[in-house]
């Protein structure tokens, strides 16, 4: 659980209960692709139980699971089918199809082939921490993250999120830590990094399973190469790769995390409790190591909103709520909600 992390901050005005999230997700459940459907996406029960809840709470942490399925249609196969159709038209009419007609032939060929195409599926853990106002996606792809954020924003009224934005950029911080060999408090530098030149040649130097406290690394930084990835360990409990875009990759929980846990204690609740229990402490420590958070940072998802059927909603752009920071992704207006003292505020 959580091998990669892209972290968003949820705006404080969003106030919902878990039951409201469940009702919203139920409107876009995952369904397998139809015969001529190229892509399908939606929500599945995170516990893996058929007809189970789509939003689970473990220790106050909300866990969702996003699923996407797409048809695999090789370009060479599609091109051959289009060629066959074009040749048939030429034989019957004595003319070659024009550009517009060829485009139509391609669509027709795709519809012919989709029922026979193989499908591939991918899923993603989605974690909402109500107390800390965090949205965490288990992916290393910003494009896939944009897709999920768009679906959430479209489904949950009033939701507004933005990527975490820190006072010091991860790249500047990583360069300082490597050059001075002074990792931030609570962290240690591991044996993997990538340095990239900002010049036209885009020279790249990678170290794997190699000590980084060497003059060679410092010389590369002095020469203008900046870190794009750096392996770190937090509190001897969680190792990960920090990227220049403030993503966490290759997240791994070390043996110390599992001390006192029996081998047969595994299960959904245990996995969620362990993962979120560690990461909810790691994230603020990392933000502090990067100089603290800048409120209202860059946009979470500049892509167009995604409709439940997976098609781009080209007529709808992410709307900025009044007073919101530029680029913050928001959903439709939310009606005022009266919350009782026991409800969880966002």
Residue, then its C-alpha position, 0 to 999 in steps of 0.5 A: x500500500x502506497x508505493x508512490x505518493x502525490x500529495x495535495x492539500x484540501x481547502x479548509x472550507x470543504x466539510x463532509x462526512x464519510x457517508x456523503x463521500x460514499x453517496x458521491x462515489x456510488x454515482x461513478x462505480x467502476x464498470x468493465x469496458x463495453x464491447x466498443x468502449x475504449x476506456x472505463x474508470x470509476x470506484x471499487x470497494x477498497x477491501x476487495x469485497x463485492x458490493x462493499x463500501x466504496x469509502x472505508x474509514x480506518x482510525x479516522x483515515x478514509x481510504x478509496x480505490x480508483x480503477x481504470x480499464x482500457x482496451x489495448x489496440x496496437x497501432x499497426x493492427x489499426x493501420x492495417x484495418x484502415x488500409x484494407x478499408x481504403x483499398x476496398x473503396x478504391x477498388x469499388x469507386x476508382x478513387x482514393x479516400x481523402x483526409x476527412x474520409x480516412x479519419x472516418x475510416x479510422x474510427x470505423x476500424x476502431x469500432x470493428x476491432x475494439x470488441x476483439x481487443x485485450x483489456x488492461x486494468x490499473x488501480x490506485x489507492x486514494x487516501x483522505x486524511x480529514x484531520x490534516x486536510x490531506x489527499x494522497x494518491x498512490x501514483x507516480x504519474x501526474x497525468x493519472x493523478x490529474x485524472x483522479x483529482x478531476x473525477x473527485x472534484x466533479x463528484x464531491x461538491x465544494x471540493x478544492x485541492x492544490x498540490x503541496x507547495x513549500x517555501x524551499x523547492x525540493x531541488x534546491x533543498x536536495x542540492x544543499x543536503x548533498x553539497x553540505x552533507x547535512x540532511x534535515x533533522x530526522x532524515x538520512x541520505x541513502x545511496x541513490x540520486x539523479x543529477x541533471x544539467x540545466x544546460x542544452x545538453x541535458x546531461x544526466x548523472x545517476x548513482x545507484x547503490x553508491x555512497x553520495x558523500x563524495x567530492x564527485x557529487x559535490x563537483x557535479x553540483x558546483x558544475x551546475x547539475x541539480x538533483x532531480x531524485x534523491x533517496x532518503x530515509x525518515x526516522x529509520x522507518x520509511x525509505x523513499x525517493x524524493x523528486x524535484x516535483x515533491x513526489x515520493x517514489x519507491x516508498x518502503x516501510x522498514x522492519x522497525x515499523x513492524x516490530x511487535x506486529x505478528x506475521x498473521x496480523x496482516x489485513x486491510x485494517x492493519x495495512x491501512x493503520x500502519x501505512x497512514x500512521x507512519x505517513x501522517x507523521x512523515x509528510x509534515x516532517x518533510x514539509x518542515x525540512x523544505x522550509x514549511x508550506x506555502x498556502x495556496x500553492x500551484x494547481x493540483x490539476x490543470x487538465x480538463x475535468x473528467x466526466x464519469x464516462x471517462x471523456x474529457x469535459x472540454x466545455x467545462x474548465x476547472x473553476x476558481x472559487x471566489x478568493x481561491x489561489x490561482x490554479x486551485x482545482x474546485x468543484x461545483x458550489x456546495x450547499x451550506x451544511x449544518x454539522x453537529x459537534x461530532x462531525x469531522x471538519x475539513 
